[in-house]
Amino acid sequence: MTVITTIRKVTIDLENKAKQIAKDLSIPYVTRNNLGIDKIKQQENVDTVIVVKKDKLVLDLPTGEMFFHPNMAQVRMKRLRCGDIDNMLEAMGGREFLQNKTILDCTLGFASDAIISSYGVGPKGKVIGLEVNPLIALIVKDGLKTYLPTNYDLKSAMDNITVINQDYLSFLKEQADNSFDVIYFDPMFRHALTDSKSLNPLRQLADMRAVSHEALNEAKRVAKYRIVFKENSRSLEFSRLGFTKICGGKYAPIHYGVIDLN
Ligand SMILES: C[S@@+](CC[C@H](N)C(=O)[O-])C[C@H]1O[C@@H](n2cnc3c(N)ncnc32)[C@H](O)[C@@H]1O
């Protein structure tokens, strides 16, 4: 169970924001009243508290805090700006192809890949990110809007992502044929990489299901050019799902399976 509160030095804006989120998520709003978060958990008999802070939303989970930060995307964007290539963008067709395209990111998570996709398609392209967990969707949607990067390209890429809290299978079923240029899947790996620490906070809440054949078939109908699927390079998921074209360096820990549709 989850409740929402604010920082101790609450303003009317923060209080209104917390009350609006409480309404949207149908969860109780708790007045902070100078209480510690552990005290609120005890008083409300919950294990998770959303705290509305001045600059961000923080999820206080039983295993620690979780909040949005575009750290990995920042590093990748810096490399791209220095002329390096990004393996995910290459798997999606390369930067020239991606200009002005629409990408459906079925597994948004912390939105690092979506930010890079958004940079790849440019300001006239579009990225829609789906996240099934309502708490992850909430903090990432809010973070993409409120985090203030010093870098204009990062800000513009973040602004051009639409976050939808929905399961990708149900979303795909609602879409017309060929309605996105590229569809991207990055499910939680069947065997996590031990050094992918950036995803550690996400593991507490993330949906761990594997991609089904049904979802992949829907994606083949909805995508116009390409489906890209990210996994541990040693994963058997590539062959289970029928990906024969695999991109990524020979020794890279992560590979991208690609299905070209025309
Ligand atoms: C490995 S993470 C994605 C990381 C992301 N690519 C990034 O750059 O931060 C997978 C995310 O997909 C979400 N997810 C898993 N199954 C989903 C589904 N059926 N529909 C929508 N989101 C899903 C999980 O909750 C998790 O947040």
The ligand as a Tripos MOL2 file, in Angstrom:
@<TRIPOS>MOLECULE
LIG
   27    29     1     0     0
SMALL
NO_CHARGES

@<TRIPOS>ATOM
      1 C1         14.6820   -2.8760  -18.0230 C.3       1 LIG1
      2 S1         13.4850   -1.7050  -17.6370 S.3       1 LIG1
      3 C2         13.5960   -0.5700  -18.9510 C.3       1 LIG1
      4 C3         14.7230    0.3790  -18.7900 C.3       1 LIG1
      5 C4         14.6480    1.4980  -19.7800 C.3       1 LIG1
      6 N1         14.8920    1.0310  -21.1280 N.3       1 LIG1
      7 C5         15.6000    2.6160  -19.4230 C.2       1 LIG1
      8 O1         16.3820    3.0420  -20.2920 O.co2     1 LIG1
      9 O2         15.5620    3.0880  -18.2670 O.co2     1 LIG1
     10 C6         11.9520   -2.4680  -18.0290 C.3       1 LIG1
     11 C7         10.7400   -1.6140  -17.6560 C.3       1 LIG1
     12 O3          9.6160   -2.0840  -18.4160 O.3       1 LIG1
     13 C8          8.4930   -2.1540  -17.5860 C.3       1 LIG1
     14 N2          7.5810   -3.1780  -18.1560 N.ar      1 LIG1
     15 C9          7.7130   -4.5270  -18.0810 C.ar      1 LIG1
     16 N3          6.6770   -5.1450  -18.6830 N.ar      1 LIG1
     17 C10         5.8800   -4.1470  -19.1670 C.ar      1 LIG1
     18 C11         4.6460   -4.1560  -19.8770 C.ar      1 LIG1
     19 N4          4.0200   -5.3000  -20.1850 N.pl3     1 LIG1
     20 N5          4.1120   -2.9720  -20.2620 N.ar      1 LIG1
     21 C12         4.7410   -1.7940  -19.9450 C.ar      1 LIG1
     22 N6          5.8840   -1.7340  -19.2120 N.ar      1 LIG1
     23 C13         6.4610   -2.8900  -18.8420 C.ar      1 LIG1
     24 C14         9.0480   -2.5470  -16.2270 C.3       1 LIG1
     25 O4          8.1470   -2.2300  -15.1800 O.3       1 LIG1
     26 C15        10.3460   -1.7410  -16.1970 C.3       1 LIG1
     27 O5         10.1440   -0.4650  -15.6470 O.3       1 LIG1
@<TRIPOS>BOND
     1     1     2 1
     2     2     3 1
     3     2    10 1
     4     3     4 1
     5     4     5 1
     6     5     6 1
     7     5     7 1
     8     7     8 2
     9     7     9 1
    10    10    11 1
    11    11    12 1
    12    11    26 1
    13    12    13 1
    14    13    14 1
    15    13    24 1
    16    14    15 ar
    17    14    23 ar
    18    15    16 ar
    19    16    17 ar
    20    17    18 ar
    21    17    23 ar
    22    18    19 1
    23    18    20 ar
    24    20    21 ar
    25    21    22 ar
    26    22    23 ar
    27    24    25 1
    28    24    26 1
    29    26    27 1
@<TRIPOS>SUBSTRUCTURE
     1 LIG1         1 GROUP 0 **** ****
